[in-house]
Structures are given as structure tokens and as C-alpha cells.
Amino acid sequence: MNLVERVKAIILTPKTEWPVIERESGDVGYLFQSYVAILAAIPAVAGLVGAVMSGLSMGTAVMLAVMQYVLAFVAAYLIGMLINLLAPRFGGREDFGQALKLSVYSSTPSWLAGVFALIPALSFLAILGLYGIYLLYTGAGPLMRVPQERSLGFTITVVVCAILLMLVLGFVTAALVGIPGV
């Protein structure tokens, strides 16, 4: 897999890219090493630079960037588990490898939009990462075999559960590192 070509294809032509992805391995190590490790670094590094430029101490900014980077892997894996758990309830199949691919590749816009953290005044443009919801929707059929008529409900359910999961992860992480008010 060529990283740049995959990113371009999943963003611009997802309906034709999902069947290609469906035939590939869902190996955790491969996906994390060749895709997540690179793309998840974008928001972490951009956030680090933006935070330091905004006056945050280097130590705190590095700690936050490392946490953000690690949580990207944890979130991709847990959302993959969530997709795998929910797909059969919407007429789809249970297949963790396919679910992990759906989780990872539908996160692409979010990781790319993380570049806007370089300039805190532009960080609102991270909303462009919501395109990942459309990717999740278009990938539900090819990867998880969720019938088209149930794909919207599946997507909404995954997104709501993922938001709740991320909130819990955020609170747990904040409590572990001792952020006040949690």
C-alpha cells in the first residue's frame, strides 16, 4: 500500500476504494505501523507546535502530544472492537480485521484535519474531520456487510458510541495524569 495513494483514494473516491481495502489484510500490526503511526502523528505534532506557540510549556505540550498520539491507537482499536460488536446487530458480519480497517481508514480525515492545530486560530477547521463519518457510512457495506438500508442507523450508532467512548477515555486519561477538575 502506498500511503499517499491510499489517503488520496479514501478521501476522493471512497466508494471504489472500500472494495480494494476489503480484500487487504486486517492485520493490527500492519495497519498501525504503516498507517496509524504516520497519520496520527499529524495532529499530535501540529498540536505540540501550536501549543508551544500559544505559550504552553514545552514539557506540558510534549506530554499532551504523546498522550494524543497514544490515544489515537487506543481509539482506533477500541472503535474497531465497537464496529465489530455492532455490525451483526445491523445485519452485518462479525470480522475484527474488517472492523479495524473501517475504524482506521475512516479516521483519515480527522488525522489530516489535525494539521490545523498548528495555528490555534484555525483549529476550528478540524471540523473537516467529520468527513470520516461519511467514510464510515460508505465503508459499512463493503467491509462489514451491513445492508445499505441499515447503514445509516449503523453509522449513527457507531458515532454516538464512539463519542461516549472518547469521553470516557478522556476522563480516565485526565484522572491518570492528574488534570484538575476531573
C-alpha positions in Angstrom: 0.0 0.0 0.0 1.3 3.4 -0.9 0.3 5.7 1.9 -0.2 8.9 -0.2 -2.2 7.0 -2.8 -4.4 5.4 -0.1 -5.1 8.7 1.6 -6.0 10.3 -1.7 -8.2 7.4 -2.7 -10.1 7.1 0.6 -10.7 10.8 0.6 -11.6 11.3 -3.0 -13.1 8.0 -4.2 -14.2 6.1 -1.1 -16.9 4.0 -2.9 -14.3 2.5 -5.2 -11.5 2.3 -2.5 -13.5 0.3 0.1 -13.7 -2.8 -2.1 -10.0 -2.6 -2.6 -9.5 -2.3 1.2 -11.9 -5.1 1.8 -9.5 -7.6 0.0 -6.5 -6.5 2.1 -5.2 -7.9 5.4 -6.7 -6.5 8.6 -3.5 -7.2 10.5 -3.3 -4.9 13.5 0.5 -4.5 13.4 0.5 -3.7 9.7 -2.3 -1.2 9.9 -0.9 0.5 13.0 2.7 0.6 11.7 2.0 1.6 8.1 -0.9 3.9 8.5 -1.9 4.9 12.0 1.7 5.6 13.2 2.2 8.1 10.4 -1.2 9.8 10.1 -1.9 10.0 13.9 1.4 11.9 14.2 -0.1 14.8 12.2 -2.4 16.2 14.9 0.0 15.3 17.7 2.9 17.2 16.2 0.7 20.1 14.9 -0.8 20.3 18.4 2.6 20.3 20.0 3.8 23.1 17.8 0.6 25.1 18.2 0.5 24.7 21.9 4.1 25.9 22.4 3.5 28.8 20.1 0.5 29.7 22.2 2.6 29.8 25.3 2.2 26.3 26.8 5.4 25.0 28.4 7.4 22.5 26.2 7.1 19.8 28.9 3.3 20.1 29.1 3.0 20.3 25.3 5.1 17.2 24.8 3.1 15.2 27.4 -0.2 16.2 25.7 1.2 15.4 22.2 2.4 11.9 23.4 -1.0 11.2 25.1 -2.9 12.3 22.0 -0.7 10.1 19.8 -1.1 7.0 22.0 -4.8 7.6 22.4 -5.2 7.6 18.6 -4.0 4.0 18.6 -6.2 3.1 21.5 -9.2 4.8 20.0 -8.7 3.1 16.6 -8.5 -0.3 18.2 -11.5 0.2 20.6 -13.7 1.7 17.8 -12.8 -1.3 15.7 -14.0 -3.5 18.5 -17.2 -1.4 18.7 -17.8 -1.7 15.0 -17.2 -5.5 15.2 -19.7 -5.8 18.0 -22.4 -3.6 16.4 -22.2 -4.9 12.8 -24.1 -8.1 13.4 -26.9 -6.2 15.2 -27.4 -4.3 11.9 -27.4 -7.3 9.6 -23.7 -7.3 9.0 -20.9 -9.7 9.8 -18.5 -10.0 12.7 -14.9 -9.7 11.4 -12.5 -7.8 13.6 -9.9 -7.3 10.8 -12.5 -5.7 8.6 -13.8 -3.6 11.5 -10.3 -2.4 12.4 -9.8 -1.3 8.7 -13.1 0.6 8.8 -12.1 2.3 12.0 -8.6 3.2 10.8 -9.4 4.3 7.3 -12.5 6.3 8.3 -10.3 8.2 10.8 -8.1 9.6 7.9 -9.9 13.0 7.6 -9.7 13.6 11.3 -6.0 12.9 11.4 -5.4 15.1 8.3 -7.5 17.9 9.7 -5.3 17.8 12.8 -2.8 19.9 10.8 -4.9 22.9 11.7 -3.8 22.7 15.3 -0.5 24.3 14.1 -2.3 27.6 14.2 -4.8 27.7 17.1 -6.9 30.3 15.4 -7.5 27.8 12.6 -8.2 24.8 14.8 -11.9 25.2 14.2 -11.2 23.8 10.7 -10.7 20.4 12.4 -14.4 20.1 11.8 -13.4 18.9 8.3 -12.5 15.7 10.0 -16.2 14.9 10.2 -15.9 13.7 6.7 -14.8 10.5 8.4 -18.5 9.8 9.3 -19.3 9.7 5.6 -16.4 7.3 5.1 -17.7 5.1 7.9 -21.1 5.1 6.3 -19.8 4.2 2.8 -17.5 1.5 4.2 -20.1 -0.3 6.4 -21.4 -2.3 3.5 -18.2 -3.3 1.7 -16.3 -4.1 4.9 -18.9 -5.2 7.4 -21.6 -6.4 5.0 -24.2 -4.1 6.7 -27.1 -3.8 4.3 -27.4 -0.4 2.6 -30.8 0.3 4.2 -29.3 -0.2 7.7 -26.0 1.6 7.1 -27.3 5.0 8.3 -28.5 3.5 11.6 -25.3 1.6 12.0 -23.2 4.7 11.3 -25.2 6.9 13.8 -24.9 4.2 16.5 -21.2 3.8 16.0 -20.6 7.5 16.1 -22.6 8.0 19.2 -20.9 5.1 21.0 -17.5 6.3 19.8 -18.2 9.8 21.2 -19.2 8.3 24.6 -16.1 6.0 24.4 -13.8 9.0 23.7 -15.3 11.0 26.6 -14.7 8.1 29.0 -11.1 7.8 27.6 -10.6 11.5 28.1 -11.8 11.4 31.7 -9.7 8.4 32.5 -6.6 9.9 30.9 -7.2 13.2 32.7 -7.6 11.4 36.0 -4.4 9.4 35.5 -2.2 12.4 34.7 -3.8 14.5 37.4 -5.6 17.2 35.4 -7.6 19.3 38.0 -11.3 19.3 37.8 -11.8 15.7 36.7 
